[in-house]
Amino acid sequence: MGRYVLRRAGQGLFVLWAAFTISFFVLYLLPSDPAALMASGGGEADQVDPALLDALRAQYGLDRPVLVQYADALWHALRLDFGTSYSSGAPATQLVLQALPETLRLTAAALVLAVVAGAGIAIASTFPRAAWLRHALASLPPLGVALPPFWLGLLLLQWFSFQLPVFPAIGNEGAISLVLPAITLAVPASAALAQVLARSLRGTLAEPYVETARAKGASRARVHFGHALRNAAIPALTVLGVLVGGLLGGTVVTETVFSRAGLGRLTVTSVDAQDIPVVQAVVVLSALVFVVVTLVVDLLYPLLDPRIDARQKAVAA
């Protein structure tokens, strides 16, 4: 297990390096000039004094060859220093850490909703005896996956903020402001989780050991929750690890729709301004979250199915 964790940690470091490298060169290849964007403040770049542009490029090192800029940025990133924001002049790491708590609150709330709703729909679509009810419940996840998050967010705003003023439309004030954004994020995630878990449950319920449990007189609930659900949860756990990254990425749209201060809005404004240090800090943080979550998911597999641990030991031996 120790060697396995070290191997996965090495793979995680490669993912972080790849995320940093790709984001750097993608931002560098954008047609706009960060110095011109800083100097013009979003106005006409051709009206900016060329001397001011040269001074800004020299100040932020934008006049150096791209490979030199990349090597310098990578060296500082290894020390968690992503440079100074082109827009605000504040350290990029500081800006990301300031925006992170609100995004984590939103992501955590959406994750809880997604797990509860997704697992509930999956179980409800496989447990009833009536075939028509199972089919009706099984049709809900594809509908949830097909809903565009921005459209769902606007619809929730129209219904529950404007027509029925129950929840605030914008802002980060209190837990009540999390409700609509969390639902917007959770619906597609819960639908994807429900699809995978329901499919896995249907396959597991057809296994011979489940038929044996039924033959021994186990109740329908015991078969479903005591025997089938634990084994069926492994594919859903894999999907859940991926969904965490998806939820974090989905905050870009959700925080924009609901005008929430967080990593999502910070990313949008930084990309618009071609603020390379801030965007890279966000990208590396998102990649780190994905790496950590997938590692944790891998370590949880043996708790659900001891046979996985046995196979890992056999491979290591």
N, C-alpha and C positions, 0 to 999 in steps of 0.2 A: 504493500500500500504506500509506503514511503517513496519508493521509486516511481510509482504511478503518479503521486502528487507532484514530485519534482518534474516528471516529464510533462504533466499538464501545465505546471508553472512556466516551464520553458516555452511551451506553445502559446501561453498567455502573453509572455513577453514579446514573442514574435508578432502576435496580433496587435499589441500596443504600438510596436514600431511601425507596422504596416499602416495602421490607422493614422499615425502621425505623418508618415511619409506621403501617403496618398493625399491627405488633406492639404499638406503644404504645397505640393506641386499643382493640385487642382486650383487652389486659391491663387497661386502665382500665375497660372495660365489664363486667369480671367482677363478680359480685355481692358478693364478699367485700371486706373492708376491709384493706389491707396493715397499717395501724397497729394494728388489732385483732388481726391474726395475730401481729404482733411482740410486742404487749403480753401476749397470752394464752399465747404459746408453744405454740400448737396446742390449747389448752384451750377453755373456754367464753368467748366474747367478751363476753357480757352480764355477766360477773363482773369485768370490768376497770374500774378507776377512770376515769371520763370525763375527769378532769383529765389523767391520764397519756396518754389517747388524743389529747387536744388538743395536748399537748406534743410527742408523736411526729409528729403531722401537721405541726406548725409546723417541727419540726427537719428533716424530709425534704421540706418544701415541698408536702405533700399537701393543704394547706388552700387552695391557690391555685386559680384557675380552670384548667380542663383545657387550654385553649389556651396559657395562660401556662406551664404545666408542659411542654407539648409544645415550645414555642419554646425554652425554656431547655434542655431535654434535647437538642434537635437542635443547638443552638449548641455545647454541650459535646461532643456526639458528633463534630462536625467536627474536634475536637482529640483524638479518641480517648479522651475522658473520659465514661464512661457513668454516673458517679455512684458512690455508696456502696451496698453491699449492705444491704438492710433486715435481713437475717438475721444476718450476721456482722460488719457494720460495716467490712469491708475494701473497698478499691476493686474495683468490678465487673470492670474490665479485668484487674487482677491475678489475680483468681480464675479468669477464663477462661484467661489465659496459663499459670497453674499446671496447669490440667486439660488443656490442649491437647496436650502431648507424648504422653501415654499414648493419647489418642484418635487422634492422627496415626499412631502405631505400629500400632495396631489397624487403622485404615483402610488404611494402606499394605500391611500383610500380607494383608488381605482383597482388595485390588485386584490384587495379584500373583496370588493364587490364582484370582480370578475371570477374569483375562485368560488364564492358562495353561489352566484347565479349560474355559472357554468356547470359546477358539480350538481347543483339542484336540477337543472334542466336535463342533464345527461341521465341522472338517476330516474327522474320522473318520466323520461321517454323510454325507459327500458323496464320499469317496474310494473306498471298497470297490466292487468290481464286483457283489457279491451284493446284490440288491435287498432281501432280507429283513433283512440286516445293516444296511443304510442306514436302513430304516424303524425298526428296533429302536433304533438310536442316535438317530434323529431324535425319538423319543418321550420321550427323557430330559429335554430342556429344558422342555417344558410341565409335567412333574412337578415339576421344581425351582422353577419360578415359582409353582406352586400351594402349595408348602409354607410354612406360616406360620413366620416366623423364631423367634418365641418358643417355638413347639412344637418346632421343630428343635433349638433350644438346650437345652431341657429334656430332649429325647431323648438328645442327645449327653452331657449331664451324667449321665443315668441309666446309659448304657452305659459311658462311658469315664472317669467319675470315681467312680461308686459301685460298679457291678458289676465293672468292670475298672479298678482305680485306677491308670490310666496318666497322666492329666493332672489337675492341680489343679482343683477345682470353682469356687473363687473367688479373687480377688486379682489383683495386678499383678506378682507375683514372677517375674522372668525371662522368657525367650522362650517357655518351655514353657507359660506361662499364656496366651499369645496363640493357641495352636493351636485350641482349641474355639471361642472367640469369633470368630476369623477365619474358620473354616469356616462358622459360622452366618451371618455376614455375606456370605460369598462365594457360597454356593449359589444364592440367588435372583438375584444379579447375574450370575454366570456363566451361568445358564440363560437370562436375557434376552439376554445378549451372544451366546450360542450360537444362539439362534433367529434373530436378525437376520443374523449372519454366515453361517449355513447357507443362509438364504433368498437372501441376496445372492450366495453362491457358486453356488447352483444356477442363478440367472439369468445370472451371468457365464459359466458353463460352456456355456451355450447360445448365446453370442454368436458371430457369424461369424468374428471373429479367432481365437477358440479353435479352431473347426473348421479354420481355415487352418493353425494351428500343428500340429494333429493330422495333417493331410494332408501336412505337410512332414516327418513322422516324429518329432515331439517325443514324448518319453516321457510316460506318464501323470503321473508325479511332476513333470516339468518344466512340463507344462500347468497342473497344479494350483497349484504353488508359484511358478513363474516367470512365469506369465501371468495366471491368474484371481485369485489371492489378493490381489495388490496392489490391483487395481481393486475387488474385493469388500470390501475393508477400509474403504472410505470411510463407508458407512452404519454399520458397526460402531464406527468411531471417533466418530461423532456420538453413538451410544448410550453409548459409554464415558464421554464427557464428562458426560452426564446421570447415569450410574451413580455417578460420584464423589460428587456431591451426595447421591444416595440412600444410599451407604455411610456418609457422614457423619451423615445423619439416622437411619440404622438403628442407630447406636451407642446411641441412647436406650434401645431395647429390649434390645440385646445386653449393654450394660454393666450394666443393671439385673438381667438374668437371671444374669449371672456375677459380680455384685457387684464390678465394676471401677470404680476411681476414674477419672473422665474427664469430658468434656463432656456425655456422655449422662446420667450420674447427676446432674451439676450442673444440667442443664436440668430434670430431673424434680423435684428438690428445690426449685429456684427457682420453678417453676410452681406447685407445691403451696403455697409460701409467698407467692405473688404478689410475688416479688422482681423488680420491673420492671427495675431497672438491669442485673441479671445476665442475665435473659432477653433483653433487647435486645442486650446485648453478644454473646451466643451467636448470636442471629438474624442480626445484621449480619456477624459472622464467617462464618457459613455461607453467606450471600449473597455475600460477597466471594470465598470459595472457588469457588462456582459461577461467578461472573463471570470469574475468572481462568482456570479450567479451560476454559470455553467459548471464551474468546479464544485460548488456546493451541491448542485443537482446530482452530479456524478457520485459524490460521496454519500448521498442519501439513497441511491439505488439499492445497496446491500441491505438497508434497513427494511425495505419493502419486499425484497426477494433475496434471501440468503444464498441462493444458487449463484447469483452474480458475484458475490464475494468469493465463493468457492472457485469459480472460473478464473477470477483475477489471481488468486493464489496459485492455481495450477499453471497459469501462463508465466507468472513470476518465477515459479520453480523450474 
